[in-house]
Amino acid sequence: MISEPELVGEDGPGSSSDVVSGFDPEQGSGGGGRRRWHGALWGVAGALTASAVWAAAVFGYGLGGDGKPDARGYRVESDSCAAMELKELGRALGVPAAEPATELDGIEHPALHRIRCTVDFTTVVLRGPDGEEDSGWSTGYQASLTAELHKATDPRSVFEAGSTVTDIDGTAVDRVERVPDLGDSAYLLITDDNTMRLSVVEGGAVMTLTLSTWISYNGEGGDGEEMPDAPEEPELLAYRGHLISDMRDVMKALRTG
């Protein structure tokens, strides 16, 4: 049984701006022309309000008259991995072992452009639980960026639905956190496979920056020699601020690249 992930920053009950007041059940259809005129005026006001809301959605969320999302200046092409500089994560984890590598699942289609890039950070030898320097255990980090530019349909509804899931490809989601002041909407998810991912949607652009960590034993134990206890796994939340800062840089680079 997979428990519901912790949603940090979730709006409380009754705070949704989508709730609209209904009609007064005590107002009948009778009552003379004055009441009918009031009804007509309320109907006109309602129509004007609906038009204003629709216009706000069009101009506020970047939807044109054809329903296609606004690119908001983003460009996602085969060379977009250059946007993945990760300066803050590099300061915290060490210089990446190599330049970002472009994965093979990219898409260049009239309806969608997508690129995926990965970069590995230098492996670090961990101290054992007793403070032993060369414990045989080591840890490494990998960051990946998936950037999509939707050109035909608005991705926001699918983005919202996928940002509060209880599992991702069979991996449980332990924590979901809204990130304010980042794109149109942003979520940070922690999964139980030592992965932290930050996803942002802005207009037709959807970007996901992921940081994962692993530990492995590289000792050369002889016959009968027991493997030393594994050290504690790294705490990914310590790099939350670095991931958000690097995402801002990625978004800026994809708009100007």
WOBELPE-V447268 format. One record per pair of residues at least 6 apart in sequence whose ideal C-beta (glycine too) atoms are under 8 Angstrom apart, sorted by the first residue. I is the first residue (numbers start at 1). J is the second residue. D is the distance in Angstrom with one decimal. If there is no record, write none. Layout:
BEGIN
i->I j->J d->D
i->I j->J d->D
END
This chain:
BEGIN
i->2 j->166 d->5.0
i->2 j->167 d->5.6
i->2 j->172 d->5.1
i->3 j->166 d->7.7
i->3 j->172 d->7.9
i->4 j->166 d->6.2
i->5 j->164 d->7.5
i->5 j->166 d->6.0
i->5 j->172 d->7.8
i->5 j->173 d->4.2
i->5 j->174 d->5.9
i->5 j->175 d->5.8
i->5 j->176 d->4.7
i->5 j->189 d->7.5
i->6 j->174 d->7.0
i->6 j->175 d->4.8
i->6 j->176 d->6.6
i->7 j->164 d->6.6
i->7 j->176 d->4.7
i->7 j->177 d->7.4
i->7 j->178 d->7.7
i->8 j->175 d->7.0
i->8 j->176 d->7.0
i->8 j->177 d->4.0
i->8 j->178 d->6.9
i->9 j->177 d->6.1
i->9 j->178 d->4.0
i->9 j->180 d->7.4
i->10 j->178 d->7.2
i->27 j->35 d->7.5
i->57 j->63 d->6.4
i->58 j->64 d->7.2
i->58 j->65 d->7.6
i->61 j->154 d->7.7
i->61 j->156 d->7.2
i->61 j->184 d->6.8
i->61 j->203 d->7.6
i->62 j->69 d->5.8
i->62 j->70 d->3.0
i->62 j->72 d->6.2
i->62 j->203 d->4.3
i->62 j->204 d->7.4
i->63 j->69 d->6.4
i->63 j->70 d->7.2
i->63 j->154 d->6.1
i->64 j->70 d->6.9
i->67 j->153 d->7.5
i->67 j->154 d->7.0
i->68 j->151 d->6.6
i->68 j->152 d->6.1
i->68 j->153 d->7.5
i->68 j->154 d->7.8
i->68 j->204 d->7.6
i->69 j->150 d->5.7
i->69 j->151 d->7.6
i->69 j->153 d->7.3
i->69 j->154 d->4.7
i->69 j->155 d->6.8
i->69 j->156 d->8.0
i->69 j->203 d->5.3
i->69 j->204 d->3.3
i->70 j->203 d->4.4
i->70 j->204 d->6.3
i->71 j->149 d->6.3
i->71 j->151 d->7.4
i->71 j->203 d->6.1
i->71 j->204 d->5.3
i->71 j->205 d->7.0
i->72 j->202 d->5.5
i->72 j->203 d->3.6
i->72 j->204 d->7.2
i->72 j->205 d->6.3
i->72 j->255 d->7.3
i->73 j->255 d->4.4
i->73 j->256 d->7.9
i->74 j->149 d->5.6
i->74 j->202 d->7.4
i->74 j->203 d->7.1
i->74 j->204 d->7.3
i->74 j->205 d->4.0
i->74 j->251 d->7.9
i->74 j->254 d->5.1
i->74 j->255 d->5.6
i->75 j->149 d->7.3
i->75 j->254 d->6.3
i->75 j->255 d->7.5
i->75 j->257 d->5.9
i->76 j->113 d->4.3
i->76 j->114 d->6.7
i->76 j->115 d->5.6
i->76 j->147 d->4.9
i->76 j->148 d->6.6
i->76 j->149 d->4.1
i->76 j->205 d->7.3
i->76 j->254 d->6.6
i->77 j->108 d->7.7
i->77 j->113 d->6.9
i->77 j->115 d->7.3
i->78 j->102 d->7.3
i->78 j->106 d->6.8
i->78 j->108 d->7.3
i->78 j->115 d->6.8
i->79 j->257 d->7.7
i->80 j->115 d->4.8
i->80 j->117 d->7.8
i->80 j->147 d->5.8
i->80 j->254 d->6.2
i->80 j->257 d->6.4
i->81 j->100 d->4.4
i->81 j->101 d->7.7
i->81 j->102 d->5.2
i->81 j->115 d->6.5
i->81 j->117 d->3.7
i->81 j->145 d->7.2
i->82 j->100 d->7.8
i->82 j->253 d->7.3
i->82 j->257 d->6.7
i->83 j->145 d->7.5
i->83 j->147 d->7.5
i->83 j->249 d->7.8
i->83 j->250 d->5.0
i->83 j->253 d->3.5
i->83 j->254 d->5.1
i->83 j->257 d->5.8
i->84 j->100 d->4.5
i->84 j->117 d->5.1
i->84 j->119 d->6.4
i->84 j->143 d->7.5
i->84 j->145 d->4.9
i->84 j->250 d->6.3
i->85 j->246 d->7.5
i->85 j->249 d->6.2
i->85 j->250 d->7.9
i->85 j->253 d->7.3
i->86 j->96 d->7.0
i->86 j->119 d->6.7
i->86 j->143 d->5.9
i->86 j->246 d->4.9
i->87 j->246 d->6.7
i->87 j->249 d->6.7
i->88 j->241 d->7.6
i->88 j->242 d->4.0
i->88 j->243 d->7.8
i->88 j->245 d->4.4
i->88 j->246 d->5.0
i->88 j->249 d->8.0
i->89 j->121 d->7.6
i->89 j->141 d->7.8
i->89 j->143 d->6.2
i->89 j->211 d->6.9
i->89 j->239 d->6.6
i->89 j->242 d->4.9
i->89 j->243 d->6.9
i->89 j->246 d->5.6
i->90 j->96 d->6.3
i->90 j->121 d->7.8
i->91 j->242 d->7.5
i->92 j->239 d->5.9
i->92 j->242 d->5.2
i->93 j->121 d->4.6
i->93 j->122 d->7.8
i->93 j->141 d->5.2
i->93 j->239 d->7.5
i->94 j->121 d->5.7
i->94 j->122 d->4.6
i->94 j->124 d->7.3
i->95 j->121 d->7.8
i->95 j->122 d->6.7
i->96 j->119 d->4.7
i->96 j->120 d->6.5
i->96 j->121 d->5.4
i->96 j->122 d->7.5
i->96 j->143 d->7.9
i->97 j->119 d->7.9
i->97 j->120 d->4.9
i->97 j->121 d->6.5
i->97 j->122 d->5.4
i->98 j->119 d->7.0
i->98 j->120 d->6.7
i->99 j->119 d->7.3
i->100 j->117 d->4.3
i->100 j->118 d->6.7
i->100 j->119 d->4.5
i->100 j->145 d->7.4
i->101 j->117 d->6.6
i->101 j->118 d->5.4
i->101 j->119 d->7.1
i->102 j->115 d->6.8
i->102 j->116 d->7.4
i->102 j->117 d->5.7
i->103 j->116 d->4.1
i->103 j->117 d->6.7
i->103 j->118 d->6.4
i->103 j->144 d->8.0
i->105 j->114 d->7.5
i->105 j->116 d->5.7
i->106 j->114 d->5.8
i->106 j->115 d->5.0
i->106 j->116 d->6.5
i->107 j->113 d->6.5
i->107 j->114 d->4.2
i->110 j->151 d->6.5
i->110 j->152 d->7.3
i->111 j->150 d->7.3
i->111 j->151 d->5.6
i->111 j->152 d->4.0
i->111 j->153 d->7.3
i->112 j->148 d->6.4
i->112 j->149 d->7.1
i->112 j->150 d->5.8
i->112 j->151 d->6.5
i->112 j->152 d->7.5
i->113 j->148 d->7.0
i->113 j->149 d->4.4
i->113 j->151 d->7.2
i->114 j->146 d->7.0
i->114 j->147 d->7.0
i->114 j->148 d->4.6
i->114 j->149 d->7.7
i->115 j->145 d->7.9
i->115 j->146 d->7.5
i->115 j->147 d->5.3
i->116 j->144 d->6.6
i->116 j->145 d->7.0
i->116 j->146 d->4.8
i->116 j->147 d->7.8
i->117 j->144 d->6.6
i->117 j->145 d->4.8
i->118 j->142 d->6.2
i->118 j->143 d->7.1
i->118 j->144 d->4.5
i->118 j->145 d->7.9
i->119 j->142 d->7.1
i->119 j->143 d->5.3
i->119 j->144 d->7.6
i->120 j->140 d->6.7
i->120 j->141 d->7.5
i->120 j->142 d->5.2
i->121 j->140 d->6.5
i->121 j->141 d->4.3
i->121 j->142 d->7.1
i->121 j->143 d->7.4
i->122 j->140 d->7.7
i->123 j->138 d->5.1
i->123 j->139 d->7.0
i->123 j->140 d->4.3
i->124 j->138 d->6.4
i->124 j->139 d->5.5
i->124 j->140 d->7.3
i->125 j->133 d->7.6
i->125 j->134 d->6.6
i->125 j->135 d->7.4
i->125 j->137 d->7.4
i->125 j->138 d->5.0
i->126 j->135 d->5.9
i->126 j->137 d->4.6
i->126 j->138 d->6.1
i->126 j->139 d->5.5
i->126 j->215 d->6.9
i->126 j->231 d->4.7
i->127 j->133 d->5.9
i->127 j->135 d->6.0
i->127 j->231 d->6.7
i->128 j->135 d->3.3
i->128 j->136 d->7.9
i->128 j->137 d->6.9
i->128 j->228 d->5.3
i->128 j->229 d->7.0
i->128 j->231 d->6.3
i->129 j->228 d->7.7
i->129 j->229 d->5.1
i->129 j->231 d->6.1
i->132 j->228 d->7.4
i->135 j->219 d->7.7
i->135 j->228 d->5.6
i->135 j->231 d->6.7
i->136 j->217 d->5.4
i->136 j->218 d->5.7
i->136 j->219 d->2.7
i->136 j->220 d->7.8
i->136 j->221 d->7.7
i->136 j->227 d->7.6
i->136 j->228 d->6.2
i->137 j->215 d->5.9
i->137 j->216 d->7.2
i->137 j->217 d->5.5
i->137 j->218 d->7.5
i->137 j->219 d->7.7
i->137 j->228 d->7.4
i->137 j->230 d->6.0
i->137 j->231 d->5.5
i->138 j->215 d->7.0
i->138 j->216 d->6.0
i->138 j->218 d->5.8
i->139 j->213 d->6.2
i->139 j->214 d->6.8
i->139 j->215 d->4.8
i->139 j->216 d->7.9
i->139 j->234 d->6.0
i->140 j->213 d->7.0
i->140 j->214 d->5.8
i->140 j->216 d->7.8
i->141 j->211 d->6.4
i->141 j->212 d->7.1
i->141 j->213 d->5.0
i->141 j->234 d->7.9
i->142 j->211 d->7.6
i->142 j->212 d->5.3
i->142 j->213 d->7.8
i->142 j->214 d->7.9
i->143 j->209 d->7.0
i->143 j->210 d->6.6
i->143 j->211 d->5.2
i->143 j->212 d->7.9
i->144 j->209 d->7.6
i->144 j->210 d->4.7
i->144 j->212 d->7.8
i->145 j->207 d->7.1
i->145 j->208 d->7.2
i->145 j->209 d->5.4
i->145 j->210 d->7.7
i->145 j->250 d->6.4
i->146 j->207 d->7.1
i->146 j->208 d->4.6
i->146 j->210 d->7.8
i->147 j->205 d->7.2
i->147 j->206 d->7.6
i->147 j->207 d->5.0
i->147 j->208 d->8.0
i->147 j->250 d->7.7
i->147 j->254 d->6.1
i->148 j->155 d->7.3
i->148 j->205 d->7.0
i->148 j->206 d->4.5
i->148 j->207 d->7.5
i->149 j->204 d->5.8
i->149 j->205 d->5.4
i->150 j->204 d->4.3
i->150 j->205 d->7.6
i->150 j->206 d->6.9
i->151 j->204 d->6.4
i->154 j->204 d->7.2
i->155 j->201 d->6.1
i->155 j->204 d->6.5
i->155 j->206 d->5.2
i->156 j->184 d->6.6
i->156 j->185 d->6.9
i->156 j->201 d->5.5
i->159 j->185 d->6.7
i->159 j->199 d->7.1
i->159 j->201 d->4.4
i->159 j->206 d->5.9
i->160 j->185 d->6.6
i->163 j->176 d->7.1
i->163 j->185 d->7.6
i->163 j->187 d->4.0
i->163 j->189 d->7.3
i->163 j->199 d->6.0
i->164 j->176 d->5.6
i->164 j->187 d->7.3
i->165 j->173 d->6.1
i->166 j->172 d->6.9
i->166 j->173 d->5.7
i->167 j->173 d->6.0
i->168 j->189 d->7.6
i->168 j->191 d->6.1
i->171 j->191 d->4.9
i->171 j->192 d->6.4
i->171 j->193 d->5.0
i->171 j->195 d->7.6
i->172 j->191 d->6.5
i->172 j->192 d->4.7
i->173 j->189 d->5.5
i->173 j->190 d->7.3
i->173 j->191 d->5.4
i->173 j->192 d->7.9
i->174 j->190 d->5.0
i->174 j->191 d->6.4
i->174 j->192 d->5.4
i->175 j->188 d->7.9
i->175 j->189 d->6.9
i->175 j->190 d->4.1
i->176 j->187 d->6.1
i->176 j->188 d->7.6
i->176 j->189 d->5.5
i->177 j->187 d->6.8
i->177 j->188 d->4.5
i->177 j->189 d->7.7
i->178 j->185 d->8.0
i->178 j->186 d->7.1
i->178 j->187 d->6.1
i->178 j->188 d->8.0
i->179 j->186 d->4.0
i->179 j->187 d->6.6
i->179 j->188 d->5.4
i->179 j->198 d->6.8
i->179 j->200 d->7.8
i->179 j->244 d->6.4
i->180 j->186 d->7.8
i->182 j->200 d->5.6
i->182 j->244 d->7.0
i->182 j->247 d->7.0
i->182 j->248 d->7.2
i->183 j->200 d->4.0
i->183 j->201 d->5.8
i->183 j->202 d->3.7
i->183 j->205 d->7.9
i->183 j->207 d->7.9
i->183 j->251 d->7.1
i->184 j->201 d->5.4
i->184 j->202 d->5.1
i->184 j->203 d->7.0
i->185 j->200 d->7.4
i->185 j->201 d->5.3
i->186 j->198 d->6.8
i->186 j->199 d->6.7
i->186 j->200 d->4.4
i->186 j->201 d->7.6
i->186 j->247 d->8.0
i->187 j->198 d->7.5
i->187 j->199 d->5.4
i->188 j->196 d->6.8
i->188 j->197 d->7.2
i->188 j->198 d->4.9
i->188 j->199 d->7.9
i->188 j->240 d->6.7
i->188 j->243 d->7.5
i->188 j->244 d->7.7
i->189 j->196 d->7.2
i->189 j->197 d->5.1
i->189 j->198 d->8.0
i->189 j->199 d->7.4
i->190 j->196 d->5.3
i->190 j->236 d->6.5
i->190 j->237 d->7.1
i->191 j->197 d->7.6
i->193 j->212 d->7.4
i->194 j->212 d->5.9
i->194 j->213 d->4.9
i->194 j->214 d->6.6
i->194 j->233 d->6.1
i->194 j->234 d->7.6
i->194 j->236 d->6.6
i->195 j->210 d->6.2
i->195 j->211 d->7.2
i->195 j->212 d->4.3
i->195 j->236 d->7.5
i->196 j->210 d->7.1
i->196 j->211 d->5.1
i->196 j->212 d->7.6
i->196 j->236 d->4.3
i->196 j->237 d->7.3
i->196 j->239 d->7.1
i->196 j->240 d->7.1
i->196 j->243 d->6.5
i->197 j->208 d->5.8
i->197 j->209 d->7.1
i->197 j->210 d->4.2
i->197 j->211 d->7.6
i->198 j->208 d->7.0
i->198 j->209 d->5.0
i->198 j->210 d->7.6
i->198 j->243 d->5.2
i->198 j->244 d->6.4
i->198 j->247 d->5.4
i->199 j->206 d->7.1
i->199 j->207 d->7.2
i->199 j->208 d->4.5
i->200 j->206 d->7.3
i->200 j->207 d->5.0
i->200 j->208 d->7.7
i->200 j->247 d->6.3
i->200 j->251 d->6.9
i->201 j->207 d->8.0
i->202 j->251 d->7.2
i->205 j->251 d->7.9
i->205 j->254 d->7.1
i->207 j->247 d->6.9
i->207 j->250 d->6.4
i->207 j->251 d->6.4
i->207 j->254 d->7.2
i->209 j->243 d->6.0
i->209 j->246 d->6.5
i->209 j->247 d->4.9
i->209 j->250 d->6.4
i->211 j->236 d->6.4
i->211 j->239 d->6.1
i->211 j->243 d->5.8
i->213 j->233 d->7.2
i->213 j->234 d->5.0
i->213 j->236 d->6.4
i->215 j->230 d->6.5
i->215 j->231 d->7.1
i->215 j->233 d->6.2
i->215 j->234 d->7.8
i->217 j->227 d->6.1
i->217 j->230 d->7.3
i->219 j->227 d->6.8
i->219 j->228 d->7.2
i->221 j->227 d->6.0
END
